[in-house]
């Protein structure tokens, strides 16, 4: 098997886009997990990396294992909060949430994010036109003025936006730019929601569970 970074470069060299789904709060996580995730995403020039917290859907093998270990909270696994969880993490909720917020803050910091988009376009060649039009012309014509207003005029990082736009025009990658910048607009907004979300949950563990790891945040 090739290393992940090498495999990713091969796919990108063929004009393919790589998206990543990453879960934090695993038992194998460490104090270095956030740094490792950010380093991997940056090094691989992945522009869409969705980072989520570990949850245990009711009735699954994971749910049964955590319930037997006394590591389930008495609450639904998914709710209205962006950071809902029903798992008692080995590292402790405070540490997991700290790293979770750190990853979102750094991966989608606007200037760093736009820089990663440029590296992605350079590697993929913007799709090289081989995959067809990424965005319909009607959608582009409707979206472009809004993006100019929101990212090119109002945003404090508008200089990075214009730099990427002009570079993309010179490289003939306007279609790929439009696709990526639409995603970027929503990801940056979602990042702000994640960072503003409530602190770790405090509900009681499920009654009858034994052998639970001590967690000062959840025990309060």
C-alpha positions as CSV (number, residue, x, y, z in Angstrom):
1,X,0.0,0.0,0.0
2,X,1.2,3.5,-0.8
3,X,1.3,6.2,1.9
4,X,-1.9,8.2,2.0
5,X,-0.2,11.5,0.9
6,X,1.4,9.8,-2.1
7,X,-1.9,8.1,-3.1
8,X,-3.7,11.5,-2.8
9,X,-1.2,13.2,-5.0
10,X,-1.6,10.5,-7.7
11,X,-5.4,11.0,-7.6
12,X,-5.0,14.8,-7.8
13,X,-2.6,14.5,-10.7
14,X,-5.4,12.9,-12.6
15,X,-7.7,15.8,-11.9
16,X,-9.7,14.1,-9.1
17,X,-11.0,15.9,-6.1
18,X,-10.5,14.3,-2.7
19,X,-12.9,15.0,0.2
20,X,-12.3,13.7,3.7
21,X,-14.5,12.7,6.7
22,X,-12.7,12.7,10.0
23,X,-14.0,11.7,13.5
24,X,-12.5,12.9,16.7
25,X,-13.0,11.5,20.2
26,X,-11.7,8.0,19.4
27,X,-10.0,5.9,22.1
28,X,-6.8,6.1,20.1
29,X,-6.7,9.9,20.0
30,X,-3.9,11.7,21.8
31,X,-3.0,15.3,22.7
32,X,-1.4,15.5,19.2
33,X,-4.5,14.5,17.3
34,X,-5.5,18.0,16.3
35,X,-2.1,18.9,15.0
36,X,-1.9,15.6,13.1
37,X,-5.3,16.2,11.4
38,X,-4.4,19.7,10.4
39,X,-1.0,18.7,9.1
40,X,-2.5,15.9,7.0
41,X,-5.2,18.0,5.5
42,X,-2.8,20.9,4.7
43,X,-0.2,18.6,3.3
44,X,-2.7,16.8,1.1
45,X,-4.4,20.0,-0.1
46,X,-7.9,18.7,0.8
47,X,-10.4,21.5,0.6
48,X,-13.4,19.7,2.0
49,X,-12.6,18.0,5.3
50,X,-15.6,17.5,7.5
51,X,-14.6,16.9,11.1
52,X,-17.1,15.4,13.5
53,X,-17.3,14.2,17.0
54,X,-17.7,10.5,17.8
55,X,-21.3,9.5,18.5
56,X,-22.9,6.2,19.3
57,X,-26.2,5.6,17.4
58,X,-28.6,3.6,19.6
59,X,-28.5,-0.1,19.0
60,X,-25.2,-0.3,17.1
61,X,-22.3,-2.4,18.2
62,X,-20.4,0.7,19.3
63,X,-23.4,1.8,21.5
64,X,-23.6,-1.6,23.1
65,X,-19.9,-1.7,23.8
66,X,-19.9,1.8,25.4
67,X,-23.0,1.1,27.4
68,X,-21.4,-2.0,28.9
69,X,-18.3,0.1,29.8
70,X,-20.4,2.8,31.4
71,X,-19.4,5.4,28.7
72,X,-22.8,6.5,27.4
73,X,-24.6,9.7,28.4
74,X,-28.3,9.7,29.0
75,X,-29.1,11.8,26.0
76,X,-29.8,11.2,22.2
77,X,-26.6,10.8,20.1
78,X,-27.7,13.6,17.8
79,X,-29.6,16.8,18.5
80,X,-29.8,20.5,17.6
81,X,-26.2,21.4,18.7
82,X,-23.3,21.2,16.3
83,X,-21.4,19.5,19.1
84,X,-23.9,17.0,20.5
85,X,-22.5,13.7,21.6
86,X,-23.6,10.8,23.8
87,X,-20.1,9.4,24.4
88,X,-17.9,9.7,27.5
89,X,-14.5,10.2,25.9
90,X,-11.3,8.6,27.4
91,X,-9.4,11.9,27.0
92,X,-12.2,13.8,28.7
93,X,-14.8,16.0,27.1
94,X,-12.9,19.2,27.8
95,X,-9.8,18.0,25.9
96,X,-11.8,16.5,23.0
97,X,-13.8,19.7,22.5
98,X,-10.7,21.8,22.8
99,X,-9.0,19.9,20.0
100,X,-12.2,19.7,17.9
101,X,-12.5,23.5,18.0
102,X,-8.8,23.9,17.3
103,X,-9.1,21.8,14.1
104,X,-12.1,23.7,12.8
105,X,-10.5,27.1,13.7
106,X,-7.3,26.3,11.9
107,X,-8.5,24.3,8.9
108,X,-11.1,26.9,7.9
109,X,-9.2,30.1,8.8
110,X,-10.1,32.0,5.7
111,X,-6.6,32.9,4.5
112,X,-5.2,29.5,5.1
113,X,-8.2,27.9,3.5
114,X,-7.9,30.0,0.3
115,X,-4.3,29.1,0.2
116,X,-5.1,25.4,0.4
117,X,-7.7,25.9,-2.4
118,X,-4.9,27.4,-4.6
119,X,-2.6,24.4,-3.9
120,X,-5.5,22.0,-4.7
121,X,-6.2,23.7,-8.0
122,X,-2.5,23.6,-8.9
123,X,-2.4,19.9,-8.2
124,X,-5.6,18.9,-9.9
125,X,-5.4,21.4,-12.8
126,X,-8.9,22.5,-11.9
127,X,-10.2,19.3,-13.3
128,X,-8.7,20.1,-16.7
129,X,-12.1,20.2,-18.2
130,X,-12.2,16.4,-18.4
131,X,-14.9,16.1,-15.8
132,X,-17.4,18.5,-17.4
133,X,-18.7,21.8,-16.1
134,X,-18.7,21.8,-12.3
135,X,-21.3,24.5,-12.0
136,X,-24.0,25.3,-14.5
137,X,-23.7,28.7,-16.1
138,X,-27.1,29.8,-14.6
139,X,-25.8,29.0,-11.1
140,X,-22.5,30.8,-11.8
141,X,-24.2,33.9,-13.0
142,X,-26.5,34.0,-9.9
143,X,-23.7,33.2,-7.4
144,X,-20.8,35.2,-8.7
145,X,-22.2,38.7,-7.8
146,X,-23.0,37.5,-4.3
147,X,-19.6,36.0,-3.8
148,X,-17.9,39.2,-5.0
149,X,-20.0,41.2,-2.4
150,X,-19.6,38.8,0.5
151,X,-15.9,37.7,0.0
152,X,-14.4,40.3,-2.3
153,X,-15.8,43.4,-0.6
154,X,-17.2,42.8,2.9
155,X,-14.9,40.0,4.1
156,X,-11.7,41.1,6.0
157,X,-9.8,38.5,4.0
158,X,-10.9,40.0,0.6
159,X,-7.3,40.5,-0.4
160,X,-6.7,36.7,-0.4
161,X,-10.0,36.2,-2.3
162,X,-8.9,38.6,-5.1
163,X,-5.5,37.1,-5.3
164,X,-7.0,33.6,-5.7
165,X,-9.5,34.8,-8.3
166,X,-6.9,36.5,-10.4
167,X,-4.6,33.5,-10.2
168,X,-7.4,31.2,-11.2
169,X,-8.3,33.4,-14.2
170,X,-4.6,33.4,-15.4
171,X,-4.6,29.6,-15.1
172,X,-7.9,29.2,-16.9
173,X,-9.6,27.6,-13.8
174,X,-12.6,29.9,-13.3
175,X,-15.0,27.0,-13.3
176,X,-13.0,25.1,-10.6
177,X,-12.5,28.4,-8.7
178,X,-16.3,29.0,-8.6
179,X,-16.9,25.5,-7.4
180,X,-14.3,25.7,-4.6
181,X,-15.2,29.3,-3.5
182,X,-18.9,28.4,-3.1
183,X,-17.9,25.6,-0.8
184,X,-15.5,27.9,1.0
185,X,-18.1,30.4,1.7
186,X,-20.3,27.9,3.4
187,X,-17.5,26.1,5.2
188,X,-16.2,29.4,6.7
189,X,-19.7,30.2,7.9
190,X,-20.1,26.7,9.4
191,X,-16.7,27.1,11.1
192,X,-18.0,30.2,12.9
193,X,-21.1,28.2,14.1
194,X,-18.9,25.4,15.4
195,X,-16.6,27.8,17.3
196,X,-19.6,29.5,18.8
197,X,-21.3,26.2,19.9
198,X,-21.9,25.4,23.5
199,X,-19.2,23.8,25.7
200,X,-19.1,20.1,26.4
201,X,-22.3,18.4,27.6
202,X,-22.9,17.7,31.3
203,X,-25.8,15.1,31.4
204,X,-25.6,12.1,33.7
205,X,-24.4,8.7,32.5
206,X,-27.0,6.1,31.7
207,X,-28.1,4.5,35.0
208,X,-26.8,1.0,35.7
209,X,-23.6,1.4,33.7
210,X,-20.5,0.4,35.5
211,X,-16.8,0.8,35.1
212,X,-17.0,4.3,33.7
213,X,-13.8,6.3,33.3
214,X,-13.8,9.4,35.5
215,X,-14.4,12.6,33.6
216,X,-14.4,15.8,35.7
217,X,-16.5,17.7,33.1
218,X,-19.2,15.1,32.9
219,X,-19.2,14.4,36.6
220,X,-20.1,17.9,37.6
